[in-house]
């Protein structure tokens, strides 16, 4: 993978998809502070005031609307693209084909980039995107990268591939409260990479001010920590010395998620992703292209987690 020296460019017009969540909000703030004209796409009108308070412009519309995207992208120097599962529909809707929904957003992006004339793209992909299959729900990011790679050669793309988000632990809040456990189909003492959304935002902002050329990728990680260490640090932060990370069988996890009402396709994809984590195959390409770790360590995040835990 090629790396290029930083060259700061001022007053760029940048369009961000993904609204102002865990990544979008700090990214918007940093880009505005650096002097760029930022437009944030959101499907929620109630986000407009918050976006404008950050110094950005809100564009109200959907990533499922290619014509809206085309109109919003026109005149931009850089467009940041991200697909969000929840945009496709409720994760508990058993009839939705989420993988196809994500691929369709990718096709909408491709169409909008071609028709708007944008030449510089930063795409938030994921670990697991390097392979066509074997990583469950993460493999859809390979599909979207493939769609975007069909853009004309004069469109430069930087694929950002973050690892497991710290914030994904919020999904375990209920089992932590009720069972003193983080439950998955993998576990143990083998360290694996994790990432803070703040570090993802920082890397994206950094890449936007570097030269664009061709198609490149960059993994993003903040820390390396084992499941058992995660449980110990979270337990210490919430004052629960009994908290454990419990590894269960694939079938047991699948049945649990199906019983909870999760979309079957998503449930199967999560189980397959965990299987790849357990075997270590998910991280093979990451370690072949290992990045410098970010600033926000897991010990920093658990303070935030504990605060949220105690508020609920």
VOGU-3710 file (C-alpha; in Angstrom, 3 decimals, decimal comma):
1> xxxxxxxxxx> 0,000/0,000/0,000  1,334/3,381/-0,957  1,625/6,215/1,521  1,938/9,837/0,565  3,286/12,886/2,354  0,735/15,239/3,823  -0,033/18,401/1,935  -2,526/20,695/3,609  -5,250/22,115/1,398  -7,516/24,853/2,660
11> xxxxxxxxxx> -11,095/25,790/1,922  -12,078/22,493/0,338  -15,719/21,675/-0,181  -16,372/18,361/1,569  -19,611/16,377/1,662  -20,084/13,829/4,440  -22,642/11,030/4,448  -23,557/9,265/7,682  -24,936/12,275/9,583  -23,298/13,203/12,929
21> xxxxxxxxxx> -22,950/10,009/14,914  -19,912/8,638/16,747  -17,651/9,313/13,746  -19,496/11,997/11,820  -19,747/14,509/14,642  -16,028/14,684/15,564  -15,125/14,504/11,860  -17,393/17,431/11,037  -16,020/19,433/13,945  -12,387/18,840/12,958
31> xxxxxxxxxx> -12,901/19,635/9,280  -14,771/22,851/10,073  -12,035/23,884/12,496  -9,482/23,337/9,717  -11,314/25,808/7,509  -13,186/23,508/5,154  -16,744/24,054/3,918  -18,577/20,962/5,132  -21,985/19,667/4,090  -23,444/16,828/6,155
41> xxxxxxxxxx> -26,107/14,560/4,689  -28,738/13,429/7,162  -32,153/11,850/6,759  -33,406/13,434/9,995  -34,641/17,016/9,895  -34,154/17,319/13,657  -30,398/16,994/13,119  -30,222/20,184/11,037  -29,850/22,560/13,962  -27,114/20,449/15,558
51> xxxxxxxxxx> -25,220/20,209/12,255  -25,412/23,961/11,736  -24,222/24,527/15,307  -21,033/22,709/14,321  -20,497/25,205/11,503  -21,565/22,862/8,712  -24,447/22,849/6,236  -27,162/20,204/6,516  -28,460/18,420/3,422  -31,673/16,574/4,249
61> xxxxxxxxxx> -32,141/13,414/2,197  -31,429/9,722/1,897  -28,464/7,677/0,696  -31,119/5,521/-0,968  -31,889/8,434/-3,320  -29,235/8,569/-6,069  -30,593/11,787/-7,583  -30,434/13,583/-4,226  -26,872/12,343/-3,731  -25,847/13,523/-7,201
71> xxxxxxxxxx> -27,192/17,018/-6,599  -25,535/17,212/-3,168  -22,171/15,925/-4,401  -21,886/18,447/-7,255  -19,049/20,913/-6,729  -17,455/18,932/-3,880  -13,698/18,457/-3,734  -14,052/15,347/-1,545  -16,972/13,120/-0,660  -16,967/10,822/2,377
81> xxxxxxxxxx> -19,078/7,707/1,873  -20,410/5,351/4,523  -23,138/2,697/4,487  -25,179/2,275/7,659  -27,140/-0,897/8,359  -29,995/0,935/10,057  -30,615/3,020/6,919  -31,688/-0,185/5,161  -34,302/-0,913/7,829  -34,946/-2,291/11,296
91> xxxxxxxxxx> -32,502/-5,024/12,275  -35,513/-6,883/13,660  -37,382/-6,906/10,348  -37,076/-10,524/9,258  -38,011/-9,825/5,632  -35,273/-7,343/4,718  -32,257/-8,374/2,640  -29,688/-6,222/4,421  -26,743/-7,265/2,284  -28,528/-6,253/-0,903
101> xxxxxxxxxx> -29,657/-3,043/0,765  -26,061/-2,137/1,575  -24,922/-3,017/-1,932  -27,669/-0,780/-3,350  -26,386/2,163/-1,318  -22,962/1,441/-2,831  -24,480/1,513/-6,319  -26,227/4,789/-5,484  -22,882/6,251/-4,442  -21,241/5,062/-7,649
111> xxxxxxxxxx> -23,957/6,636/-9,775  -23,851/9,917/-7,842  -20,054/10,160/-8,044  -20,083/9,533/-11,789  -22,860/12,015/-12,497  -21,611/14,740/-10,141  -18,007/14,685/-11,348  -16,399/14,216/-7,924  -12,827/12,931/-8,256  -11,755/12,310/-4,643
121> xxxxxxxxxx> -13,516/9,793/-2,411  -12,916/8,612/1,153  -14,936/5,470/1,861  -15,515/4,067/5,328  -15,201/0,344/4,718  -14,255/-2,255/7,335  -11,879/-4,949/8,369  -12,906/-8,037/6,404  -13,346/-6,065/3,180  -10,232/-7,616/1,650
131> xxxxxxxxxx> -12,028/-10,940/1,031  -15,167/-11,880/-0,861  -16,479/-14,244/1,808  -15,726/-15,851/5,154  -16,378/-12,906/7,461  -20,146/-12,863/7,734  -21,824/-9,481/7,584  -18,457/-7,754/7,126  -18,030/-9,264/3,666  -20,609/-6,815/2,293
141> xxxxxxxxxx> -17,931/-4,144/2,607  -15,893/-6,106/0,067  -18,911/-5,950/-2,231  -19,243/-2,174/-1,845  -15,501/-1,646/-2,370  -15,834/-3,703/-5,565  -18,731/-1,520/-6,743  -16,783/1,683/-6,084  -13,692/0,266/-7,768  -15,736/0,191/-10,988
151> xxxxxxxxxx> -15,631/3,992/-11,063  -13,469/5,558/-13,813  -9,734/5,535/-13,165  -9,613/9,315/-12,725  -11,610/8,955/-9,511  -9,227/8,421/-6,602  -10,527/6,417/-3,632  -9,165/5,930/-0,138  -10,720/2,928/1,570  -10,672/3,215/5,360
161> xxxxxxxxxx> -10,860/-0,161/7,140  -11,471/0,201/10,890  -11,500/-2,807/13,206  -14,007/-3,616/15,979  -15,407/-0,397/17,499  -15,130/0,150/21,248  -18,716/1,393/21,101  -19,947/-2,037/19,979  -19,663/-3,003/23,639  -22,797/-0,976/24,334
171> xxxxxxxxxx> -24,694/-3,859/22,721  -23,607/-6,000/25,677  -25,026/-3,597/28,267  -28,028/-5,811/28,993  -26,096/-9,052/29,559  -23,566/-7,165/31,678  -26,371/-5,890/33,896  -28,360/-9,118/34,038  -25,693/-11,840/33,838  -22,413/-10,078/34,730
181> xxxxxxxxxx> -21,201/-11,318/31,356  -20,135/-10,260/27,888  -21,316/-13,107/25,662  -19,903/-14,021/22,245  -18,863/-17,085/20,255  -15,185/-16,275/20,791  -13,101/-15,218/23,766  -9,910/-15,923/25,675  -6,544/-14,270/26,117  -5,575/-13,681/22,472
191> xxxxxxxxxx> -5,224/-9,971/21,830  -7,210/-8,441/18,991  -7,409/-4,902/17,629  -10,105/-2,429/18,699  -10,714/1,147/17,603  -12,208/4,360/18,933  -14,585/6,282/16,621  -12,599/9,381/17,591  -9,445/7,881/16,093  -11,387/6,910/12,963
201> xxxxxxxxxx> -12,547/10,502/12,551  -9,006/11,771/13,078  -7,541/9,427/10,459  -10,220/10,341/7,914  -9,572/14,052/8,424  -5,842/13,402/8,043  -6,338/11,452/4,816  -8,511/14,183/3,352  -5,552/16,565/3,536  -3,137/14,182/1,843
211> xxxxxxxxxx> -2,682/13,684/-1,893  -5,203/11,428/-3,583  -4,009/9,058/-6,271  -5,386/5,760/-7,490  -6,995/3,340/-5,044  -5,483/2,864/-1,584  -6,567/1,395/1,741  -5,666/1,982/5,362  -6,570/-0,007/8,447  -7,484/1,950/11,573
221> xxxxxxxxxx> -6,991/0,678/15,144  -6,487/2,218/18,572  -5,470/-0,624/20,881  -4,882/-4,371/21,082  -6,604/-6,142/23,944  -7,949/-9,625/24,609  -11,597/-10,464/25,421  -10,637/-11,401/28,975  -8,801/-8,091/29,404  -11,855/-6,271/28,059
231> xxxxxxxxxx> -14,039/-7,912/30,706  -11,551/-7,151/33,469  -11,224/-3,483/32,560  -14,954/-2,977/32,056  -15,637/-4,797/35,321  -13,190/-2,580/37,169  -14,727/0,560/35,678  -18,296/-0,384/36,664  -17,235/-1,866/40,024  -18,251/-5,409/39,138
241> xxxxxxxxxx> -15,328/-7,721/39,886  -17,406/-10,728/38,786  -17,815/-9,606/35,174  -16,597/-12,251/32,734  -16,298/-12,670/28,984  -18,127/-15,913/28,208  -17,550/-17,786/24,946  -20,496/-19,916/23,837  -21,074/-22,263/20,895  -22,026/-20,855/17,486
251> xxxxxxxxxx> -25,420/-22,552/17,502  -26,228/-21,259/20,972  -25,405/-17,689/19,949  -27,429/-17,990/16,752  -30,459/-19,362/18,569  -30,215/-16,621/21,160  -30,196/-13,847/18,552  -33,026/-15,455/16,585  -35,014/-15,797/19,798  -34,444/-12,113/20,450
261> xxxxxxxxxx> -36,003/-11,383/17,059  -32,941/-10,366/15,066  -33,124/-10,625/11,279  -31,932/-14,190/10,415  -29,458/-13,003/7,776  -27,902/-10,578/10,234  -27,802/-13,181/13,000  -26,016/-15,714/10,796  -23,613/-13,024/9,626  -22,735/-12,038/13,196
271> xxxxxxxxxx> -22,059/-15,666/14,115  -19,785/-16,125/11,087  -17,950/-12,923/11,949  -17,336/-14,192/15,479  -16,090/-17,516/14,088  -13,532/-15,603/12,010  -12,475/-13,662/15,089  -12,097/-16,894/17,037  -9,873/-18,438/14,360  -7,890/-15,245/13,807
281> xxxxxxxxxx> -8,540/-15,239/10,039  -10,390/-11,932/10,301  -7,167/-10,181/11,307  -4,677/-11,771/8,915  -4,719/-8,940/6,363  -4,779/-6,351/9,146  -1,496/-7,663/10,534  0,032/-7,722/7,056  -0,791/-4,003/6,793  -0,786/-3,023/10,461
291> xxxxxxxxxx> -1,201/0,720/11,066  0,218/2,866/13,819  -2,241/2,620/16,689  -4,354/5,663/17,538  -4,382/7,801/20,656  -7,611/6,700/22,357  -6,866/3,573/24,371  -9,367/1,103/25,785  -8,692/2,374/29,303  -9,910/5,777/28,112
301> xxxxxxxxxx> -13,076/4,324/26,625  -14,114/2,324/29,700  -14,547/5,595/31,613  -17,142/6,665/29,039  -18,732/3,197/29,145  -19,003/3,258/32,930  -20,676/6,650/32,866  -23,282/5,422/30,371  -23,733/2,177/32,313  -24,431/3,990/35,557
311> xx> -26,926/6,332/33,925  -29,157/3,464/32,748
//
